Amino acid sequence: MKHDSRYIRSELTFLRYSEEALGHCFVSPSDFERFYAHLPDDDSKNEFLRVASFYLFLVKKGSWVAGQGTAIDYLTNSYKLVGIFSLLESLSEQEHQDFFRWLCSSRETDRIFPIESRESLNALFANYNRVHGATNFCVAFFERLSDEQQAELMRGIQVGGKSVSSVKRAVQVLYGLRSRFVHEGTLLVQLSDGPVLSTIKKKTHLFDISLPKVAELFEQALLLHFATKHKVALQRTVKRLVFSVC
């Protein structure tokens, strides 16, 4: 998805915001600066500045405050989770295409139509979701995390008394919470500081992962996204959550 170049045009301002958002992930300020300098061109720098600075204001500083300045956690967490997934999806380079448009744009429309059975329709929808499914890019994004971090994400969500068995399922559950708030106005109470039991689609879920932990994993995956895409070498230090630049 192409964005305007306002961020690189005001590079010093947005670089300061970006360092405030993500600088703690690096061993030192100079390592953050080297990471940024290794991004290959203005387009990649503009994209990094956009996402990092919006992350600062939408998530890190995006608390919902009422009265005398007290943050309301379930409102704050609801909007922050939407912010995380919105920024994540904005990184996708694939144009969204709904199911009907996908069917009509196929080179094999003569073979597809008429759709003669529910089974045929389900098979076509499964093929569509493999390419255009809402969570595909989100799953791939979090799969960049280390095995230890992926396991931490999966342990934090239990369905029917068992931890989810894949990052894909964990991301689908989190995306489902995001969608319930966006489409149904259901406030997000699950990602609190302690364990929370919740019934979703008649299944018992136990959440033992907080919004700050989800945000922390997002930060790590975000840096790995830019490093992988633009071939920037990152070296993990003894401190699990801190990067240094090779």
Helices and strands as residue ranges (DSSP letters): H 6-9, H 11-22, G 23-25, H 29-38, H 42-55, I 56-60, E 65-66, E 70-71, H 73-90, H 99-105, H 109-112, H 118-132, H 136-142, H 147-155, E 157-159, E 162-163, H 167-184, E 196-200, E 203-207, H 211-229, E 234-236, E 243-245
